């Protein structure tokens, strides 16, 4: 049995200027420790971080630059950062491009978790390092918003969970992962209905083997439709995902699924509302992780009090 305790200190200062944009400076310290009856090679670590950023808007041009340094007592020193640029092509159409790097150390749970509920940690895990690129277009007019994004993300030592035995999951590193794809989204009103939709078409790949990354589907999508009648709002959500694999070898296939949810809200007055929600309306059988059950049809009813100030 063990417990992870984290103490965090953070300072951030934003400096806003009329001509040169907004500057951000900050520092952070995190102290992490395992309290356990077991003995670990490493049972505590601290991370000292400093970060800075700048963003500015000049006519049709918008620019953002960020940088961060993390000094991890267990995994060493790493500097990451990013650059973003956007250009207003027309009053309705905006183009953007972003590039950035990222670093993520494995958690104590991923490293040292004792065997429990079919999961065990891996003390040999390496930190993830990523190089991310994105190109996008955004169109806004008359209450309609449409976004198109292409992303191309390379990740070294991506941490994923896979089976070491038929009954035990453990995290491992994928040396060369590539996630590339196209995301489409829409938000607006059509014929009096509020619409929120997005779809992701991607290729999440282990480049050393050509296999799909664990538990990542090639296609995902969500559609939300709602309408307001006075104090009553009714809505539905549709979630869909293509098939995925539960292991790095792509031998444990999990079928795709489509879920339908319903929800409602009735405003009793300015402070009180009555809410109801039905998830998985058609009692769809599906898995997010192989052999781990998910809820069938379920209903939640609640009363909310949110006083207006």
C-alpha positions as CSV (number, residue, x, y, z in Angstrom):
1,X,0.0,0.0,0.0
2,X,1.3,3.5,-0.8
3,X,0.2,7.1,-1.0
4,X,1.7,9.9,-3.2
5,X,1.9,13.3,-1.5
6,X,2.6,16.4,-3.6
7,X,3.3,20.0,-2.4
8,X,3.3,22.7,-5.0
9,X,4.4,26.3,-5.0
10,X,3.6,28.6,-7.9
11,X,4.3,32.3,-8.7
12,X,3.2,33.9,-12.0
13,X,3.2,37.5,-13.1
14,X,1.6,38.9,-16.2
15,X,2.8,42.2,-17.5
16,X,0.4,43.9,-19.9
17,X,1.7,46.7,-22.2
18,X,-0.2,48.8,-24.7
19,X,2.4,48.6,-27.4
20,X,4.6,45.5,-26.9
21,X,1.9,42.9,-25.9
22,X,1.7,40.7,-22.8
23,X,4.7,39.2,-21.0
24,X,4.5,36.3,-18.6
25,X,7.1,35.3,-16.0
26,X,6.8,32.5,-13.5
27,X,8.4,29.9,-11.3
28,X,7.1,26.7,-9.8
29,X,8.3,24.1,-7.3
30,X,6.8,20.6,-6.8
31,X,7.8,18.2,-4.1
32,X,6.6,14.7,-4.5
33,X,6.9,11.8,-2.0
34,X,5.7,8.2,-1.6
35,X,4.5,7.2,1.8
36,X,4.5,3.4,1.7
37,X,5.1,0.2,3.7
38,X,7.3,-0.9,0.8
39,X,10.9,0.3,0.1
40,X,11.6,2.0,-3.3
41,X,14.9,3.0,-4.9
42,X,13.5,6.5,-5.3
43,X,10.7,7.6,-2.9
44,X,10.8,11.3,-3.4
45,X,11.7,13.9,-6.0
46,X,11.4,17.7,-6.5
47,X,10.9,19.6,-9.7
48,X,12.1,23.2,-10.0
49,X,10.6,25.1,-13.0
50,X,10.9,28.5,-14.6
51,X,8.8,29.7,-17.5
52,X,8.3,32.8,-19.6
53,X,6.0,33.8,-22.4
54,X,5.0,36.7,-24.7
55,X,2.0,37.3,-26.9
56,X,1.2,40.2,-29.0
57,X,-1.3,41.3,-31.7
58,X,-0.3,43.7,-34.5
59,X,-3.0,44.4,-37.0
60,X,-3.9,41.2,-38.6
61,X,-0.9,39.3,-37.1
62,X,-1.0,37.5,-33.7
63,X,2.2,35.9,-32.2
64,X,2.9,33.8,-29.1
65,X,6.2,32.5,-27.8
66,X,6.7,30.4,-24.7
67,X,9.6,28.7,-23.0
68,X,9.9,26.5,-19.9
69,X,12.7,24.8,-18.0
70,X,12.1,21.8,-15.7
71,X,14.9,20.5,-13.4
72,X,13.7,17.1,-12.2
73,X,15.8,15.6,-9.4
74,X,15.0,12.1,-10.7
75,X,15.1,12.6,-14.5
76,X,17.3,15.7,-15.0
77,X,17.0,19.0,-16.7
78,X,14.8,19.7,-19.8
79,X,13.9,22.9,-21.7
80,X,10.7,23.0,-23.8
81,X,8.9,25.8,-25.7
82,X,6.7,26.8,-28.5
83,X,5.9,29.4,-31.2
84,X,2.4,30.2,-32.5
85,X,1.4,32.5,-35.3
86,X,-2.0,33.5,-36.7
87,X,-3.1,35.8,-39.5
88,X,-6.6,37.3,-40.0
89,X,-7.1,36.6,-43.8
90,X,-10.6,38.2,-43.8
91,X,-12.9,39.5,-41.1
92,X,-14.3,35.9,-40.9
93,X,-11.3,33.7,-41.8
94,X,-8.2,33.2,-39.6
95,X,-5.2,30.9,-40.3
96,X,-2.8,29.7,-37.7
97,X,0.3,27.6,-37.3
98,X,1.8,26.3,-34.1
99,X,5.0,24.4,-33.2
100,X,6.1,23.2,-29.8
101,X,8.0,20.7,-27.7
102,X,6.9,18.9,-24.6
103,X,8.4,16.8,-21.8
104,X,6.5,14.6,-19.3
105,X,8.0,12.4,-16.6
106,X,6.3,9.2,-15.5
107,X,4.2,9.4,-12.3
108,X,5.1,7.5,-9.2
109,X,2.0,5.4,-9.8
110,X,3.3,4.5,-13.3
111,X,6.8,3.7,-11.9
112,X,6.1,2.0,-8.6
113,X,2.5,0.9,-8.2
114,X,2.3,-2.5,-6.6
115,X,0.1,-5.1,-8.2
116,X,-3.5,-4.1,-7.6
117,X,-6.7,-4.5,-9.6
118,X,-4.7,-6.0,-12.5
119,X,-2.1,-3.1,-12.8
120,X,1.5,-2.9,-11.8
121,X,4.1,-0.2,-12.2
122,X,7.3,-0.2,-14.3
123,X,10.4,1.3,-12.6
124,X,12.3,1.3,-16.0
125,X,10.0,3.9,-17.6
126,X,11.6,6.8,-19.4
127,X,10.1,10.3,-19.7
128,X,8.0,11.2,-22.8
129,X,9.4,13.9,-25.2
130,X,7.3,15.4,-28.0
131,X,7.6,17.6,-31.0
132,X,4.2,18.9,-32.0
133,X,3.1,20.8,-35.2
134,X,-0.3,22.1,-36.2
135,X,-1.9,24.1,-39.0
136,X,-5.4,25.4,-38.8
137,X,-8.2,27.5,-40.2
138,X,-11.1,29.1,-38.3
139,X,-14.2,30.6,-39.9
140,X,-16.6,32.7,-37.8
141,X,-19.7,34.4,-39.2
142,X,-23.3,35.1,-38.0
143,X,-23.0,32.8,-34.9
144,X,-21.4,29.9,-36.8
145,X,-17.9,28.7,-36.0
146,X,-16.0,26.2,-38.1
147,X,-12.5,24.9,-37.3
148,X,-10.2,22.7,-39.4
149,X,-6.9,21.5,-37.9
150,X,-4.1,19.3,-39.2
151,X,-1.6,18.0,-36.6
152,X,1.6,16.1,-36.8
153,X,3.0,15.0,-33.4
154,X,6.1,12.9,-32.9
155,X,6.6,11.4,-29.4
156,X,9.7,9.6,-28.1
157,X,9.1,7.1,-25.4
158,X,5.3,7.5,-25.3
159,X,3.9,5.8,-22.2
160,X,1.1,3.4,-22.8
161,X,-0.5,0.5,-20.8
162,X,-0.3,-3.0,-22.2
163,X,-0.6,-6.6,-20.9
164,X,2.4,-8.4,-19.6
165,X,0.3,-11.4,-18.8
166,X,-3.4,-12.2,-19.6
167,X,-4.4,-10.6,-16.3
168,X,-1.9,-7.8,-15.6
169,X,-1.5,-4.4,-17.3
170,X,1.8,-2.4,-17.0
171,X,3.0,0.8,-18.6
172,X,5.7,0.6,-21.3
173,X,7.5,3.1,-23.5
174,X,6.9,3.3,-27.3
175,X,10.2,4.5,-28.7
176,X,8.9,6.3,-31.8
177,X,5.2,7.2,-31.8
178,X,3.6,9.4,-34.5
179,X,0.1,10.9,-34.2
180,X,-1.1,12.7,-37.3
181,X,-4.6,13.6,-38.4
182,X,-7.3,16.0,-39.2
183,X,-9.8,17.5,-36.8
184,X,-13.1,19.2,-37.9
185,X,-15.4,21.0,-35.5
186,X,-18.6,23.1,-35.8
187,X,-20.5,25.2,-33.3
188,X,-23.6,27.3,-34.0
189,X,-27.3,27.4,-34.4
190,X,-29.4,25.8,-37.1
191,X,-33.2,26.1,-37.3
192,X,-33.3,27.1,-33.6
193,X,-31.2,24.2,-32.4
194,X,-27.8,24.6,-30.8
195,X,-25.2,22.3,-32.5
196,X,-21.8,21.2,-31.3
197,X,-20.0,18.7,-33.4
198,X,-16.4,17.4,-33.9
199,X,-14.7,14.6,-35.8
200,X,-11.1,13.4,-35.7
201,X,-9.5,11.3,-38.4
202,X,-6.1,10.2,-37.3
203,X,-3.3,7.7,-37.7
204,X,-1.8,7.0,-34.2
205,X,1.1,4.8,-35.1
206,X,4.1,3.0,-33.5
207,X,6.6,3.8,-36.3
208,X,8.9,0.9,-35.4
209,X,6.1,-1.7,-36.0
210,X,3.4,0.1,-38.0
211,X,0.8,-0.9,-35.4
212,X,-1.8,1.4,-34.0
213,X,-1.1,2.9,-30.6
214,X,-2.8,1.3,-27.7
215,X,-6.5,2.2,-27.2
216,X,-6.5,4.9,-29.9
217,X,-9.0,4.7,-32.7
218,X,-8.5,6.0,-36.2
219,X,-11.9,7.8,-36.1
220,X,-13.7,9.5,-33.3
221,X,-16.7,11.9,-33.3
222,X,-19.2,13.7,-31.1
223,X,-22.4,15.4,-31.9
224,X,-24.5,17.5,-29.5
225,X,-27.9,18.9,-30.3
226,X,-30.0,21.0,-27.8
227,X,-32.9,23.4,-27.8
228,X,-34.3,25.9,-25.3
229,X,-38.0,26.4,-24.7
230,X,-38.4,29.1,-22.1
231,X,-37.1,27.6,-18.8
232,X,-36.7,24.1,-20.3
233,X,-33.7,22.8,-22.2
234,X,-33.6,19.4,-23.9
235,X,-30.6,17.9,-25.6
236,X,-28.9,14.8,-26.9
237,X,-25.3,13.7,-27.3
238,X,-23.9,11.1,-29.7
239,X,-20.4,9.7,-29.2
240,X,-18.8,7.3,-31.6
241,X,-15.4,5.7,-32.0
242,X,-13.9,3.1,-34.4
243,X,-12.2,-0.1,-33.3
244,X,-9.0,0.1,-31.2
245,X,-6.4,-2.3,-29.8
246,X,-5.7,-3.0,-26.2
247,X,-2.1,-4.1,-26.7
248,X,1.0,-2.9,-28.5
249,X,1.0,-6.0,-30.8
250,X,-2.5,-5.2,-32.0
251,X,-3.8,-8.7,-31.1
252,X,-6.5,-7.7,-28.6
253,X,-9.1,-5.9,-30.8
254,X,-11.9,-3.8,-29.2
255,X,-14.9,-3.1,-31.3
256,X,-16.0,0.4,-32.2
257,X,-19.1,1.8,-30.6
258,X,-21.8,4.5,-30.7
259,X,-23.5,5.9,-27.6
260,X,-26.6,8.1,-27.3
261,X,-27.1,10.2,-24.2
262,X,-30.1,12.5,-23.3
263,X,-30.2,15.4,-20.9
264,X,-32.6,18.1,-19.7
265,X,-32.5,21.1,-17.4
266,X,-35.5,23.0,-16.0
267,X,-34.9,26.4,-14.5
268,X,-37.2,26.6,-11.4
269,X,-36.1,30.2,-10.7
270,X,-32.9,32.2,-10.9
271,X,-31.2,30.1,-8.2
272,X,-32.6,26.6,-8.6
273,X,-32.7,24.1,-11.4
274,X,-33.8,20.5,-11.9
275,X,-31.5,18.3,-14.0
276,X,-31.9,14.8,-15.5
277,X,-29.5,12.8,-17.6
278,X,-29.7,9.4,-19.3
279,X,-26.3,7.9,-20.4
280,X,-26.0,5.0,-22.9
281,X,-29.7,5.2,-23.8
282,X,-29.7,2.0,-25.8
283,X,-27.6,0.0,-23.3
284,X,-24.7,-0.4,-25.7
285,X,-22.0,-3.0,-24.7
286,X,-18.6,-1.5,-25.2
287,X,-15.0,-1.4,-23.8
288,X,-12.6,1.4,-23.2
289,X,-10.1,-1.1,-21.8
290,X,-10.2,-4.8,-22.6
291,X,-12.2,-6.9,-20.0
292,X,-13.0,-3.8,-17.9
293,X,-16.8,-3.3,-17.8
294,X,-18.5,0.0,-18.6
295,X,-21.9,1.1,-17.4
296,X,-25.1,0.2,-19.3
297,X,-28.0,2.5,-19.4
298,X,-27.9,4.8,-16.3
299,X,-29.9,7.7,-15.0
300,X,-28.9,10.7,-12.9
301,X,-31.4,13.2,-11.5
302,X,-30.2,16.3,-9.5
303,X,-31.3,19.6,-8.1
304,X,-28.8,22.4,-8.4
305,X,-28.6,25.6,-6.3
306,X,-26.5,28.4,-7.8
307,X,-27.4,31.7,-6.2
308,X,-27.1,34.8,-8.4
309,X,-24.8,37.5,-6.9
